[in-house]
Amino acid sequence: MHVRPLPLAAVVAATLALTACAGPAPSSPSPASSTGHGAIAGAEEVAEPPLGLTTIDADGTVTHLDLLDESVTRIGAVRPPAGMTTDGRYLFADTGDGVDIVDSGVWTWDHVDHFHYYRAEPGVRGTVPGDGPATVATTNSSTTGGTGVSFAGSGDAVLLDTAALSKGEVRELFRIERSPHAGLVVPIGSFALVTTGESGAAEAVVGYTAEGRPTGLREVCREPAGTITTRVGAVIGCADGALLARVEDGALLVERIPFPEGAPEGAVAAFDNREGRPTVAGLAGPTDIRVLDTRDRSWTLLTAPAPLVQVTAVDDEDDTLLALAQDGRVLVLDAVDGTIRAATPPLVAESLAADETPTLIADQHRAYLSGPSEHRLFEIDYADDARIARTFDTASAPVLVAETGR
């Protein structure tokens, strides 16, 4: 492997539109303090989470819908995207030859026992150049630490400086040359885990400091796929279970959490949860739900009551899972036995029939579902028999969507 710096290019901005209804008034902002607590110069602190849905359509146009007052902000445009990852503030859009970065301008700073909420000017911030499909891994902080980008075509492993990004600068902490493969760069505190392997397949993860120096740590991980950060640490899916990485006393530590004995073959391709919570969920097959409690280091294997497209862990007192079924319904499931508690009508059947990919997002009180073919966003009260609380018709197809401000 070889570490080298690379300057970054910028992208252009454009305009877009989305239609919605009127709603409650937003909270009044106050100037952000310069003493910390996630504050950034030019941002305003607000009294409640500035939640929104930030969407990218097939042409790359970007729209932000404020969920408090249902107003619409025109942010700009990126190149036509193939995929997107978010940390709750930024949208990292994979374009096939780089990653374009959108700042939604809203975020939450988590101080464990309390939170601070901010608004700033949104915009398109720049591009991370690269070759081939990109996989992005974030933490739960949009003002500190790093963001990892792995390019499958070139094999380049990039760690971005998230603190610099919060000030409008796209800066690489390191860029490591590897053999081309669909890999991962997973940030953990002031470190990162980087996949390595030959012949186009990753077989292990190795540790690096944020400056790109090897730590000497190496853990076998066959078929690494899927990563997510919880309050406990960063999860990486492997063919035989998962790795859990955390920093303790200034050192990078990795634990192996194998699947239970007798578990069916299959890895979890993607994990989802209510942001920051210790429990995550994913699919190893259409009816094979795998729930990982990172606090207890334990798996729960469930059989879904219907073929699924996506599953996410709410991790509330009621042990709730949310799932998108292949027929377009959102299912509210029991995370202990997998039974259905409630279900919506088929909301996004048209999208699924057209091979469009809806996105299901869970937060503390609501779920959000995108319907690209339906040109609609749905807000679902999953605790109230999966009631459709609000719908928002969009001017263009919301191909990629993130809940931001959380």
C-alpha positions in Angstrom: 0.0 0.0 0.0 1.1 3.6 -0.6 -0.1 6.8 1.0 -0.3 9.9 -1.1 -2.1 13.3 -0.9 -4.4 14.5 -3.7 -6.0 18.0 -4.1 -9.7 18.0 -4.6 -11.9 19.5 -7.3 -15.2 21.5 -6.9 -18.6 20.9 -8.3 -21.2 23.3 -9.6 -24.5 24.2 -8.2 -28.0 24.3 -9.9 -31.6 24.5 -8.8 -34.5 22.2 -8.2 -38.0 22.0 -6.8 -40.4 20.1 -4.6 -44.0 20.7 -3.5 -45.5 20.2 0.0 -48.2 21.5 2.3 -48.1 24.2 5.0 -47.2 23.2 8.6 -46.1 24.4 12.0 -43.7 27.4 12.4 -40.0 26.7 13.0 -38.2 27.5 16.2 -36.5 30.8 16.5 -32.7 30.6 16.0 -30.0 32.2 18.1 -26.3 32.8 17.2 -24.2 29.7 17.8 -21.7 29.8 20.6 -18.0 29.7 19.7 -17.2 27.7 22.9 -17.9 24.3 21.3 -20.9 22.0 21.6 -20.8 21.4 17.8 -21.1 25.1 16.9 -19.6 26.2 13.6 -18.9 29.9 12.7 -21.9 31.3 10.8 -24.3 28.7 12.1 -27.3 29.4 14.3 -28.4 27.3 17.3 -32.1 26.4 17.4 -34.3 25.0 20.1 -35.4 21.7 18.5 -34.1 19.3 16.0 -34.2 20.9 12.5 -35.4 17.7 10.8 -35.7 17.6 7.1 -35.7 15.3 4.1 -33.0 16.1 1.6 -33.4 14.4 -1.8 -31.5 13.9 -5.0 -33.3 13.1 -8.2 -31.9 11.2 -11.2 -30.5 14.3 -12.8 -28.6 15.2 -9.6 -30.9 18.1 -8.5 -31.0 18.5 -4.7 -34.0 19.6 -2.6 -34.4 20.0 1.1 -37.9 19.7 2.7 -38.1 21.2 6.2 -40.3 18.8 8.3 -41.1 21.5 10.9 -42.7 24.1 8.6 -42.8 22.1 5.3 -40.9 24.8 3.5 -38.6 23.9 0.5 -35.0 25.0 0.0 -33.3 24.8 -3.3 -29.7 23.7 -2.6 -28.1 23.0 -6.0 -27.1 20.0 -8.1 -24.6 17.2 -8.3 -23.7 14.9 -11.1 -26.2 12.1 -11.8 -25.8 9.8 -8.8 -25.6 6.0 -8.6 -26.0 5.9 -4.8 -25.8 8.0 -1.6 -24.7 7.8 2.0 -25.5 10.3 4.8 -24.3 11.1 8.3 -27.4 13.1 9.1 -26.0 16.4 7.8 -24.0 15.6 4.6 -25.1 13.7 1.6 -22.2 11.8 -0.1 -23.4 11.1 -3.7 -21.5 8.4 -5.6 -21.3 9.4 -9.3 -19.2 6.5 -10.5 -16.1 8.7 -10.9 -16.0 10.5 -7.6 -18.2 11.5 -4.7 -20.0 14.8 -4.7 -20.7 16.3 -1.3 -23.9 18.1 -0.3 -24.3 20.0 3.0 -28.0 20.1 4.1 -27.1 22.9 6.5 -28.8 21.2 9.5 -27.4 18.9 12.1 -27.5 17.8 15.7 -24.6 17.7 18.1 -24.8 14.7 20.5 -23.3 15.2 23.9 -24.7 11.9 25.2 -26.8 13.4 28.0 -28.1 16.3 25.9 -28.1 17.7 22.4 -27.5 21.0 20.5 -29.2 21.8 17.2 -27.9 23.9 14.4 -28.7 25.5 11.1 -26.3 26.9 8.5 -26.3 27.8 4.8 -26.7 24.6 2.7 -24.8 24.0 -0.5 -22.7 21.7 -2.6 -19.3 21.6 -1.1 -17.0 19.8 -3.5 -15.9 16.4 -5.0 -13.7 13.6 -3.8 -12.2 12.3 -7.1 -12.0 8.6 -7.7 -12.4 5.7 -10.1 -15.3 3.4 -10.0 -18.2 2.8 -7.6 -17.6 4.4 -4.2 -18.6 3.1 -0.7 -18.8 5.8 2.0 -18.7 5.2 5.7 -19.5 7.9 8.2 -19.6 8.4 12.0 -22.5 10.0 14.0 -20.6 13.3 14.1 -20.7 15.9 11.3 -18.2 18.2 12.9 -15.4 15.9 14.2 -13.5 12.8 13.1 -13.4 11.4 9.7 -15.4 10.1 6.8 -14.2 7.1 4.8 -14.4 6.6 1.0 -13.4 3.4 -0.8 -13.2 3.4 -4.6 -13.7 0.0 -6.2 -12.2 0.9 -9.6 -8.8 2.2 -8.4 -8.8 0.6 -5.0 -8.0 4.1 -3.4 -8.9 4.3 0.3 -9.6 7.9 1.4 -10.2 9.4 4.8 -11.8 12.8 4.7 -11.4 15.4 7.5 -15.0 15.9 8.8 -14.0 18.9 10.9 -12.6 20.6 7.9 -15.7 19.7 5.9 -17.9 21.4 8.6 -16.0 24.6 7.7 -16.6 24.2 4.0 -13.2 22.6 3.0 -13.0 19.1 1.4 -9.7 17.9 2.7 -8.2 14.4 2.6 -6.4 13.1 5.8 -4.9 10.2 3.8 -5.3 8.4 0.4 -4.0 4.9 0.4 -3.4 2.9 -2.9 -4.7 -0.7 -2.7 -5.5 -3.4 -5.2 -8.9 -2.6 -6.8 -11.8 -4.2 -4.9 -15.2 -3.2 -3.5 -14.0 -2.4 0.0 -14.5 -0.2 3.0 -12.8 2.7 4.8 -14.4 2.8 8.3 -13.6 5.8 10.6 -13.3 5.1 14.3 -12.2 8.1 16.4 -8.7 9.2 15.3 -8.3 5.9 13.4 -9.7 4.0 10.5 -10.1 0.4 9.4 -9.3 -0.2 5.8 -10.1 -3.4 3.9 -7.3 -5.2 2.1 -7.2 -8.1 -0.4 -6.0 -9.4 -3.7 -7.7 -10.6 -6.9 -10.6 -8.1 -6.5 -11.8 -9.5 -3.2 -11.3 -8.2 0.3 -10.3 -10.6 3.0 -9.2 -8.6 6.0 -9.2 -5.1 7.6 -6.1 -3.3 8.8 -5.8 -0.3 11.1 -4.5 3.2 10.3 -4.1 6.4 12.2 -5.8 9.5 10.8 -2.5 10.5 9.4 -2.3 7.3 7.3 0.2 5.4 9.5 -0.4 1.6 10.0 -1.2 0.6 13.5 -0.2 -3.0 13.1 -3.8 -4.2 13.7 -5.1 -6.8 11.2 -8.3 -8.8 11.5 -9.6 -11.4 9.0 -13.0 -10.5 7.6 -14.2 -12.5 4.7 -16.5 -10.7 2.3 -16.6 -7.4 4.2 -19.8 -5.5 3.4 -22.0 -3.2 5.4 -20.9 -0.8 8.0 -22.6 1.4 10.5 -21.6 3.4 13.6 -23.5 3.0 16.9 -23.0 4.5 20.4 -20.8 1.5 21.2 -18.6 1.4 18.1 -18.3 0.8 14.4 -19.8 -2.4 12.9 -18.4 -4.1 9.8 -20.3 -7.1 8.4 -18.3 -10.2 7.5 -19.3 -13.6 6.0 -19.3 -15.2 9.4 -20.7 -12.4 11.5 -19.4 -8.9 12.3 -16.5 -6.9 13.7 -17.1 -4.2 16.3 -14.4 -1.5 16.5 -13.9 1.1 19.1 -11.3 3.3 20.7 -10.4 2.6 24.3 -7.6 4.4 26.3 -6.3 5.9 23.0 -6.0 2.4 21.3 -8.0 0.9 18.4 -9.7 -2.3 19.5 -11.6 -4.8 17.3 -13.9 -7.6 18.6 -15.4 -10.4 16.6 -19.1 -11.2 17.0 -19.8 -14.4 15.1 -23.2 -15.5 14.0 -24.8 -18.1 16.3 -23.9 -21.7 15.7 -26.0 -23.2 13.0 -27.0 -19.9 11.4 -27.7 -20.1 7.7 -24.9 -19.1 5.3 -25.1 -15.5 4.2 -23.7 -12.1 5.1 -25.5 -8.9 5.9 -25.0 -6.5 3.0 -26.2 -3.4 4.8 -27.1 -2.4 8.3 -29.7 0.2 9.3 -30.9 1.6 12.6 -32.3 4.7 14.4 -29.1 6.8 14.3 -26.7 6.2 17.1 -28.7 3.4 18.9 -26.7 0.3 19.9 -28.9 -2.2 18.0 -28.7 -2.6 14.2 -30.5 -4.8 11.7 -29.9 -6.2 8.2 -30.9 -8.8 5.7 -28.9 -11.9 4.8 -31.8 -12.9 2.4 -35.4 -11.8 1.6 -36.8 -13.5 4.8 -33.5 -13.7 6.8 -33.4 -10.9 9.3 -30.3 -10.5 11.5 -30.4 -8.2 14.5 -27.1 -7.2 16.2 -27.0 -5.7 19.7 -23.6 -4.1 19.9 -23.9 -3.5 23.6 -24.5 -7.1 24.4 -22.4 -8.4 21.5 -25.3 -10.7 20.5 -27.3 -11.7 17.4 -31.0 -12.4 17.1 -31.9 -14.3 13.9 -35.5 -13.9 12.7 -37.6 -15.2 9.8 -39.5 -12.4 8.2 -43.3 -12.9 7.7 -42.9 -11.7 4.1 -40.1 -11.2 1.6 -38.3 -7.9 2.4 -36.3 -5.3 0.7 -35.0 -3.5 3.8 -35.1 -3.7 7.5 -34.1 -1.2 10.2 -33.9 -1.3 14.0 -35.8 1.3 16.0 -34.2 0.0 19.2 -37.0 1.5 21.4 -38.5 0.1 24.6 -41.0 -1.9 22.5 -38.2 -3.7 20.6 -39.5 -2.5 17.2 -38.2 -3.3 13.8 -39.4 -1.5 10.6 -39.3 -3.3 7.3 -40.1 -2.6 3.7 -41.8 -5.6 2.1 -41.4 -6.5 -1.6 -45.1 -5.7 -2.1 -44.5 -2.1 -1.1 -45.9 -2.2 2.5 -44.1 -0.9 5.5 -44.3 -3.5 8.3 -43.9 -2.8 12.0 -42.3 -6.0 13.4 -41.5 -7.4 16.9 -37.7 -7.6 17.2 -38.0 -10.5 19.5 -40.0 -12.9 17.4 -40.5 -11.2 14.0 -44.3 -11.0 14.1 -46.2 -8.2 12.4 -47.7 -5.6 14.8 -49.0 -3.3 12.1 -48.7 -2.6 8.4 -49.3 0.2 5.9 -51.0 -0.4 2.5 -48.6 -1.0 -0.4 -47.3 2.5 -0.7 -44.4 2.1 -3.1 -45.4 -0.9 -5.2 -45.0 1.1 -8.4 -41.4 1.9 -7.5 -40.5 -1.7 -6.7 -42.1 -3.0 -9.8 -40.0 -0.5 -11.8 -36.8 -1.6 -10.0 -36.6 1.8 -8.3 -35.2 1.6 -4.8 -37.3 3.3 -2.0 -35.6 4.3 1.2 -37.0 3.5 4.6 -35.7 5.7 7.5 -36.5 5.3 11.2 -36.2 8.1 13.8 -37.4 8.4 17.4 -41.1 9.2 16.5 -41.6 8.6 12.8 -40.5 6.6 9.8 -40.0 8.1 6.4 -40.3 6.3 3.1 -39.5 7.5 -0.4 -41.5 6.6 -3.5 -39.4 7.5 -6.6 -42.0 6.3 -9.1 -44.8 7.7 -7.0 -43.1 11.1 -6.7 -44.0 11.0 -3.1 -42.5 11.0 0.4 -44.4 9.4 3.3 -44.3 10.1 7.0 -45.5 7.1 9.1 -46.4 7.0 12.8 -45.2 3.4 13.4 -46.3 3.5 17.1 -49.9 4.3 16.0 -50.7 1.2 13.9 -48.5 2.4 11.1 -50.7 5.4 10.4 -49.7 7.6 7.5 -49.2 10.9 9.2 -48.2 13.1 6.2 -47.5 12.8 2.5 -45.4 15.1 0.4 -45.7 15.1 -3.4 -42.4 15.9 -5.2 -41.8 17.7 -8.4 -39.3 15.1 -9.5 -38.6 11.5 -8.5 -36.8 11.4 -5.1 -34.4 8.7 -6.2 -32.1 9.2 -3.1 -33.3 10.6 0.2 -31.8 11.3 3.6 -33.3 12.5 6.9 -31.1 15.4 7.9 -30.8 17.5 11.0 -30.6 14.5 13.3 
